[in-house]
């Protein structure tokens, strides 16, 4: 049994809170540069150049890429041979978020009650997903989610008879309805299967996958490619000004489901799709 002190967890979470908001991931940067070179519509090319410039300034000046520094969504893989000492794991994660958002001068965007709308003042609580896995390590991934894109996300309980065409239609419909609101070019996470809440969870997990890596299953890999092509044919373009770069990637994840169901969740994310991870 390996012991990990909560102080180590707090400091690690603090760091990835700040890093995820300051630094664009390498895969997204690669695809943005590639899209800029391939974009033929002048305004769209200019918008992509500005997006890349913005990320460069954020990295150089150690400042957030976007004013909406998001609600902290945390995915934890806790090794079954790990014993957390000195406090509670969830409390440690929230303390790390609190310190990260305060010391990193990140905007606090969380309200304590969804109706009364009083700000918590420290961007907690985080949304925490915990999995127990083999081993003696803890992997923590943060995905700060701004609500310009989160508000454009949708879930639908399709019938099995709707089939793959129903899934395709729902994905395209969701992107059309989103239009320029999620600050395109977007990344689209799709969760198919499970239950109502499981489909939503895996759609968000899908956004964590490197967008230069396709699904290992040939059927879903081809579906990802088809959806990306059709989304870019919509002509929404960077920041909604038109062009052929509406999305940078479509990541699909699946989970077994009930014989009577076909849940589909589409989690829209902006071009930054911020995330960072640490392994302790």
N, C-alpha and C positions, 0 to 999 in steps of 0.2 A: 504493500500500500504506500503510495507516494503522497506526501502532504504538500499542499500549495496554500500559502497564506493569502488572505483576502487583500492584503496590501498590494501584492503583486498583481492581482486581478484588477484592482482599482486603477493602478497606474497604467496597465496595459489598455484598459478600456478608454481611459482618458486620452491616451496617445492616438488610438485609432479613430476616436471621435474627431479629433483635429485633423489627422492625416486624410481621412475620407473626404472631408470638406475642402481641403486645400489642393489635393493632387488628383489629377485625372488618371485613371488606370491606363496601362500601356496598350491594351487591346482596343479600347475606345479611341484613344489617340491615333492609333494606326488606321482604324476604319474611317475616322474623320478626315485624316489626310488623304486617304485613298478616294473618299467621296468628293473631296474638294477638287482633286485632279480630274475626276470623271464627270463632274457636274458641268453642264453646258449652258444653263440659264445664268446670265451674269449676276442677277440679284442674289440667286441662291448661292453661287460661288462666293460672293462677297459676305453673305451671312455666315457661311462655313469658316471663312477666313477670320471673321470677328469672333466666332465661338472659340476657335483655336487660339487666337490672340488672348482672349479672356482667360483661358486655362493657363496659358504661359505666364501671364501677369500674376495670377493667383499663386502659382507654384513659386515664382521668383520672390514675391512679396510676402509669402506666407499669410495669405488671406483667403476667405471663402470664394469659391467659384460663383456662388449664387447667394443672394440675400436670404433666400429661404433655405436655412440649414437643416430643415427637416425634423421629423419625429424619429427618434432613434429606434430602429428595428434591429434586434440582436438575435443572431442564431448561435447557439452554443452546442458544441459536441463535448460532452463530459465523459471522460474515460472512467469506466467502472472501478478502476483501481486507484482513483484519485480521492483523497480526503481533503476537503476544503476546511481550513482551520482559521480561527480568529474571527469568525463571523459567518453571516449567511451569504450564499452565492448571489441571490437576487439583489440583496442590499448592496453588495459589493459592486455589481454591475451598474446599478442606479447611481451609486456614489461616483463611479468612474465617468458616467454620462454627465452628472452634475459638475464635476471638476473640469471635464473636457469642454463643456459648453461655456463655463465661466472663464476658465483660464485661456481658452482659445478665442474668446470674444465672439462666440457664435450666437446667432439669434435664438432666443428662447420662444418657442412656438407652441408649447403645450398648455392647454387649459384644463383645469381640474375637473370641471363638469361640462359635458357637451352642450348643455342648455344655458347654464348660468354664465359660462365663458370667462371665468376668473383664471388668469394665467398662474401657473405653478411657480414661475420665476426662475426655474433652473432646467427646464426641458425634460424633467422626469414626470411620470415614470416612463421607462422604455418599454417597448413591446418585446417580450422575450420568448423565444422558441427554444426549448431544451430537448436534446436527444442524449440518451445514455448509450455510449459506444464502448467497444473493447479498448483496453490500453490504459496508460497512466498519464495521459496528457489532456489538456483542455484547449479546444479550438474555439475561438470567439470571432465571429464575423459581424461587422456592423454595416447596416445599409440605411443611412439617413434618408428618409422619404419625404420630399416636399409634396405639398398637396395640390400644386398646379397640375401635376401629373396623377397623383393618387385619386383626385376627384374625378378623373376621366376613366377610372377603372370600373369594370362591371363583371357580374357573375350571372350565369343563366343555367337553369336546370332543364337541359334539353331532354327529350325523349330518345330512347335508343333508336327509334325509327328515323329520327332526324339525321343520324349518321354523320359521316365526315363532312358532307356538304353543309349540314347545319352548323358544324364547328367552324368551317371556313366562313360562312356567311356572318356568324356572330363576331368573329375576329375583325373582319373588314368593316362591319357595321360600327363596332366600337371605335375603331380608328377614325372612321368618317365623322362620328359624333364628336370625337375629341377635337378634330380640326387643329387649329393653331394653339389651343389652350395649354397643352403640356410642353410647350417650347420645343417643337421638333427641330432636328431629327430625333425621333424617339427610339427607345428600345422596348420591345413588346415581350412580356413574359406571359406564357399561356400555361395554365394548369388544367389538365383533362382527367377526370375520374375522381375516385374517392367519394366524399360527401360534400355538402355545402361548404363547410369550413376547410376541408382538406384541399379542395380545388383552389381556393383562394391562397392557402399557404404555399402550395407548390408553384403557383403562378408567380409568387414573390421570390421563391427560391430560384426559379428559372432565371430571374434577372441577375443572379450572382454568377452565372456561368459565363466564362470568357466568350465574347460574341464572335470570336474567330474560330471557335470550336462548335461543330454541328452535333446534333443528337447522334448517339451511337447506333440507334435503330434506323435502318434505311428508310422505312416508311415515314417516320417522323422527321428524319433529316430532309427528305424530299418535300414534306409538308411545310417545314420551316422555310425552305428555299422558295416554294410557291407563294407562301403568304408574304414574304419579304418583297418578292417581285410585284405582287398585286397591290401591296400597300404603297410601294413607290410609284406605281402607275396612277395613283389617286391624284398626284400633282399638288399635294398640300405644301410640301417643300420646307426648307429650313425656316423656322419662325413663322411659317404660314404664308410666305411670300411667293410660293410656287417653286417649281423645279422637280427634279426626280429623286431627291434625297429626303423622303419623308421619314424613313426609318433606317437605322443603322443595323438592326438585327432583330430577328424573331427567335426566341428560345422557348421550346415546348418541353414540358415535363408531364409525365403521366403517372397514374396510380390506379390499382384495381378498384372497381366500383361494383355497385349492386346491379343485379340483372334488369332492374326496372329503371335504371338511371343513366344519364350521360351529363354530369355536371361539367361546366366549362367556365373558367375564370380567366379574364384578360387583365393583367396588371400593366398599365401604361407607365413608362418611366421616361424622364427627359434624357437628353443626350449624355448628361454627366453620369447618370445611374451610379451614384457614389457608393463605394463600398471599400472596406479594408478589413484585414484579418490579422490575428496574432495567434500563435500556438505557444502555450506555456507548458 
